[in-house]
Amino acid sequence: MQYSLAMRTLHGNLHLEIQTSRMSPVGLLRTSFRDAATGKIRHSQHGRISGCTLEQLRLLQRAFRQEVIPEDAPEAFRMLQSKEYGASQALLSLARQLGLHRILYSRAESWVECALAMIVGRIIYQ
Protein backbone atom coordinates (compact mmCIF):
# COMPACT_ATOMS: atom_id res chain seq x y z
CA MET A 1 0.00 0.00 0.00
CA GLN A 2 1.41 3.42 -0.96
CA TYR A 3 0.28 6.91 -0.05
CA SER A 4 1.49 9.78 -2.18
CA LEU A 5 0.92 13.52 -1.80
CA ALA A 6 2.71 16.11 -3.90
CA MET A 7 4.13 19.62 -3.59
CA ARG A 8 5.15 21.57 -6.71
CA THR A 9 8.71 22.93 -6.69
CA LEU A 10 10.96 24.67 -9.19
CA HIS A 11 12.74 21.43 -10.09
CA GLY A 12 9.74 19.16 -10.40
CA ASN A 13 7.15 17.47 -8.29
CA LEU A 14 8.59 16.82 -4.81
CA HIS A 15 6.56 14.45 -2.68
CA LEU A 16 6.79 12.15 0.30
CA GLU A 17 5.80 8.60 -0.53
CA ILE A 18 4.99 6.25 2.35
CA GLN A 19 5.62 2.56 1.84
CA THR A 20 3.90 0.30 4.34
CA SER A 21 4.78 -3.06 2.80
CA ARG A 22 7.55 -3.67 5.33
CA MET A 23 7.57 -4.29 9.08
CA SER A 24 7.71 -0.55 9.74
CA PRO A 25 6.62 2.23 7.37
CA VAL A 26 9.28 4.09 5.38
CA GLY A 27 9.00 7.56 3.86
CA LEU A 28 10.71 8.29 0.55
CA LEU A 29 11.40 11.85 -0.61
CA ARG A 30 11.16 11.82 -4.40
CA THR A 31 11.02 14.16 -7.35
CA SER A 32 8.93 13.11 -10.33
CA PHE A 33 9.76 14.30 -13.85
CA ARG A 34 9.08 13.35 -17.45
CA ASP A 35 12.05 11.95 -19.37
CA ALA A 36 12.46 14.01 -22.55
CA ALA A 37 13.94 11.14 -24.56
CA THR A 38 11.39 8.42 -23.80
CA GLY A 39 8.43 10.45 -22.55
CA LYS A 40 8.11 8.21 -19.48
CA ILE A 41 7.70 9.49 -15.95
CA ARG A 42 10.83 8.95 -13.88
CA HIS A 43 11.49 9.32 -10.17
CA SER A 44 14.60 10.57 -8.44
CA GLN A 45 14.95 9.67 -4.78
CA HIS A 46 16.37 12.40 -2.53
CA GLY A 47 16.07 10.87 0.89
CA ARG A 48 14.63 8.19 3.12
CA ILE A 49 12.85 8.62 6.44
CA SER A 50 12.77 5.58 8.69
CA GLY A 51 12.13 4.98 12.36
CA CYS A 52 8.86 6.93 12.40
CA THR A 53 5.35 5.70 12.93
CA LEU A 54 2.76 5.85 10.17
CA GLU A 55 1.05 8.76 11.95
CA GLN A 56 4.31 10.74 12.09
CA LEU A 57 4.93 10.16 8.39
CA ARG A 58 1.40 11.29 7.56
CA LEU A 59 2.04 14.43 9.60
CA LEU A 60 5.13 15.10 7.48
CA GLN A 61 3.03 14.62 4.36
CA ARG A 62 0.64 17.27 5.64
CA ALA A 63 3.59 19.58 6.20
CA PHE A 64 4.62 19.04 2.56
CA ARG A 65 1.14 20.12 1.51
CA GLN A 66 1.56 23.20 3.76
CA GLU A 67 -1.54 22.45 5.77
CA VAL A 68 -1.82 24.53 8.90
CA ILE A 69 -1.93 22.60 12.17
CA PRO A 70 -2.90 24.51 15.33
CA GLU A 71 -0.03 24.77 17.79
CA ASP A 72 -2.03 23.34 20.68
CA ALA A 73 -3.14 20.27 18.66
CA PRO A 74 -1.71 16.98 19.97
CA GLU A 75 -0.20 16.18 16.56
CA ALA A 76 1.57 19.54 16.16
CA PHE A 77 5.33 19.73 16.23
CA ARG A 78 7.88 22.54 16.44
CA MET A 79 11.43 22.97 15.24
CA LEU A 80 13.50 23.23 18.40
CA GLN A 81 16.84 23.86 16.74
CA SER A 82 17.74 24.37 13.11
CA LYS A 83 20.92 25.17 11.21
CA GLU A 84 20.96 26.89 7.86
CA TYR A 85 21.40 24.95 4.67
CA GLY A 86 24.00 27.48 3.50
CA ALA A 87 26.47 26.60 6.23
CA SER A 88 26.56 22.92 5.34
CA GLN A 89 26.69 23.67 1.62
CA ALA A 90 29.59 26.08 2.08
CA LEU A 91 31.58 23.63 4.21
CA LEU A 92 30.88 20.77 1.82
CA SER A 93 32.10 22.76 -1.19
CA LEU A 94 35.19 23.87 0.76
CA ALA A 95 35.97 20.26 1.71
CA ARG A 96 35.66 19.21 -1.93
CA GLN A 97 37.89 22.08 -3.08
CA LEU A 98 40.52 20.98 -0.56
CA GLY A 99 40.22 17.41 -1.85
CA LEU A 100 39.05 15.89 1.43
CA HIS A 101 36.93 13.32 -0.41
CA ARG A 102 40.05 12.07 -2.24
CA ILE A 103 42.00 11.95 1.02
CA LEU A 104 39.33 9.72 2.59
CA TYR A 105 39.43 7.25 -0.32
CA SER A 106 40.86 7.47 -3.82
CA ARG A 107 37.81 5.99 -5.57
CA ALA A 108 34.33 7.44 -5.83
CA GLU A 109 32.31 5.33 -3.37
CA SER A 110 28.98 6.12 -1.73
CA TRP A 111 30.37 5.75 1.78
CA VAL A 112 32.90 8.52 1.06
CA GLU A 113 30.04 10.98 0.55
CA CYS A 114 28.44 9.76 3.78
CA ALA A 115 31.70 10.19 5.69
CA LEU A 116 32.16 13.66 4.22
CA ALA A 117 28.62 14.59 5.28
CA MET A 118 29.30 13.32 8.81
CA ILE A 119 32.48 15.42 9.02
CA VAL A 120 30.63 18.54 7.85
CA GLY A 121 27.78 17.80 10.26
CA ARG A 122 30.20 17.42 13.15
CA ILE A 123 31.74 20.82 12.37
CA ILE A 124 28.34 22.55 12.21
CA TYR A 125 26.74 20.73 15.18
CA GLN A 126 29.63 20.89 17.63
Buried (B, 14 or more C-beta within 10 A) or exposed (E): EEBEBBEEEEEBBBBBBBBEEEEEBBBBBBBBEEEEEEEEEEBEEEEEBEEBEEEBBBBBBBBBEEEEEEEEEEEEEEEEEEEEEEEBEEBBEEBEEEEBBEEBEEEEEEEBEEBBEEBBEEEEEE
